[in-house]
Amino acid sequence: MLAFLHLVDKISTKVGHLFAWTIVLLTGVIVFEVFTRYALNSPNPWVFDASYILYGILFMMAGAYTLATNGHVRGDILYGFLEPRTQAILDLILYFVFFFPGIIALTYAGYTFAEEAWIIKEMSSITADGPPVYPFKAFIPLAGFFLLLQGAVEVIRCIMCIKDGVWPKREDDVEEVDVEKLKASLGKN
């Protein structure tokens, strides 16, 4: 079972690493715009479209990676003091109450949204002669798929933790350094 969990973690990590490169492209676009705007006095209207499209892709495609590395924000101060079994029960409830309904809705609506954009060959309406946005809308259901896959793995982790009383090891565990230091300073180890 751990091999399956680690396989999905690796897939999410590879996807996250691949799309992390969009930040380099985004930085290049912004640097180019700053240079042309201020040094050459020649702003480019397409830069706004390009920047929000690249940022959107980065944000969406990093979701499963962040989930795989246990990096999403939560109330770690309180959560960190709970026993692993209690953490897993709380996580399991929250996955089924909030995560899965939200991500299923994102994936379903995103598919419809992307399909309609492809049918009409949607162009950006933010700037005159805006770039095509339909290829980028395909990332919405794709991101939803990767999040659903990683979410299923996280549910399996919760069930394993409830059963065993300890969290199954991740490939690369993310250490909650601040919480651990706080526990140590309060003598709660």
C-alpha positions in Angstrom: 0.0 0.0 0.0 2.9 2.4 0.8 4.3 1.8 -2.7 1.0 3.1 -4.2 1.0 6.1 -1.8 4.6 6.9 -2.8 3.8 6.4 -6.5 1.0 9.0 -6.4 3.2 11.3 -4.3 5.9 11.0 -6.9 3.4 11.8 -9.7 2.2 14.9 -7.8 5.8 15.9 -7.1 6.9 15.6 -10.7 3.8 17.6 -11.9 4.5 20.2 -9.3 8.2 20.5 -10.2 7.4 20.6 -13.9 4.9 23.5 -13.5 7.1 25.3 -11.0 9.1 26.3 -14.1 6.2 28.6 -15.1 7.5 31.0 -12.4 10.7 31.4 -14.4 8.6 32.1 -17.5 6.4 34.5 -15.5 9.4 36.3 -14.1 10.9 36.7 -17.6 7.6 38.1 -18.9 7.4 40.6 -16.1 11.1 41.6 -16.5 10.6 42.1 -20.2 7.5 44.3 -19.6 9.3 46.4 -17.0 12.2 46.9 -19.4 10.1 47.7 -22.4 7.7 49.9 -20.4 10.3 52.0 -18.6 13.5 51.8 -20.7 11.9 51.8 -24.1 8.6 53.6 -23.2 6.7 50.8 -25.1 4.3 48.8 -22.9 2.9 45.6 -24.1 -0.9 45.0 -23.6 -0.5 41.2 -23.8 1.7 41.0 -20.7 -1.3 41.3 -18.3 -3.0 38.4 -20.0 0.2 36.3 -20.0 0.9 37.0 -16.4 -2.4 36.0 -15.0 -2.6 32.9 -17.3 0.9 31.8 -16.1 0.2 32.5 -12.5 -3.2 30.7 -12.7 -1.5 27.6 -14.2 1.2 27.7 -11.6 -1.3 28.0 -8.8 -3.6 25.2 -10.0 -0.9 22.7 -10.9 0.9 23.2 -7.6 -2.1 22.1 -5.6 -1.5 18.3 -5.7 2.2 18.8 -5.1 1.5 20.9 -2.0 -1.0 18.3 -0.7 1.6 15.5 -1.3 4.2 17.4 0.7 1.7 18.2 3.5 2.2 21.9 2.8 -1.3 23.3 2.8 -2.1 25.8 5.5 -3.9 24.6 8.6 -4.1 25.7 12.2 -0.8 24.0 13.0 -0.5 25.5 16.5 -3.6 23.5 17.7 -3.4 20.7 15.2 0.2 19.9 16.1 -0.7 19.2 19.7 -3.3 16.6 18.8 -2.5 12.9 18.8 -1.9 11.4 15.3 -5.1 9.4 15.5 -7.1 12.5 16.4 -5.4 14.4 13.6 -6.3 11.6 11.1 -10.0 11.5 12.2 -10.2 15.3 11.9 -8.5 15.3 8.5 -10.7 12.4 7.3 -13.9 14.3 8.2 -12.6 17.5 6.6 -11.7 15.7 3.4 -15.2 14.4 3.0 -17.0 17.5 4.1 -15.0 20.2 2.3 -12.2 18.8 0.1 -13.9 16.3 -2.1 -17.1 18.2 -2.7 -15.1 21.3 -3.6 -12.6 19.5 -5.9 -15.3 17.5 -7.6 -17.2 20.7 -8.2 -14.0 22.3 -9.5 -13.3 19.4 -11.8 -16.8 19.1 -13.2 -17.3 22.8 -13.7 -13.8 23.2 -15.0 -14.4 20.5 -17.6 -17.5 22.3 -18.8 -15.8 25.6 -18.7 -12.8 24.3 -20.7 -15.0 22.4 -23.2 -17.0 25.6 -23.9 -13.9 27.6 -24.3 -12.5 25.1 -26.8 -15.7 25.0 -28.8 -15.8 28.8 -29.3 -12.0 29.2 -29.4 -12.2 31.7 -26.6 -9.9 34.7 -26.7 -9.1 37.0 -23.8 -11.3 40.0 -23.6 -9.2 41.9 -21.1 -7.0 43.5 -23.8 -7.8 44.3 -27.4 -6.6 41.4 -29.6 -6.0 39.3 -26.5 -4.4 35.9 -26.7 -6.4 32.6 -26.9 -7.3 31.4 -23.4 -9.0 28.1 -24.3 -5.8 26.0 -24.1 -5.1 27.3 -20.6 -8.7 26.5 -19.4 -7.9 22.8 -20.0 -5.6 23.1 -16.9 -8.7 23.5 -14.6 -10.0 19.9 -14.9 -6.5 18.6 -15.1 -5.6 20.2 -11.8 -8.8 18.9 -10.3 -7.9 15.3 -11.5 -4.5 15.5 -9.8 -6.0 16.9 -6.6 -8.6 14.2 -6.5 -5.9 11.5 -7.0 -3.7 13.0 -4.3 -6.8 13.5 -2.0 -7.6 9.8 -2.3 -4.1 9.0 -1.2 -4.4 11.3 1.7 -7.7 9.6 2.8 -5.8 6.3 2.7 -3.1 7.8 4.9 -5.8 9.0 7.4 -7.3 5.5 7.5 -3.8 3.9 8.0 -3.1 6.4 10.8 -6.4 5.8 12.5 -5.7 2.0 12.4 -2.0 2.2 13.4 -1.8 5.3 15.5 1.0 6.8 13.5 1.2 8.6 10.2 2.6 6.5 7.4 5.9 7.8 6.2 6.0 10.1 3.2 8.8 10.0 0.7 10.1 13.3 1.9 8.5 14.2 5.2 7.8 17.9 5.8 8.9 18.7 9.3 6.8 21.1 11.3 9.8 22.7 12.8 8.0 25.6 14.6 5.4 23.3 16.1 8.2 20.8 17.2 10.1 23.6 18.8 7.0 24.9 20.6 6.3 21.4 21.9 9.9 21.0 23.1 9.8 24.4 24.8 6.6 23.4 26.6 7.9 20.0 27.5 5.2 18.2 25.5 7.4 15.6 23.8 
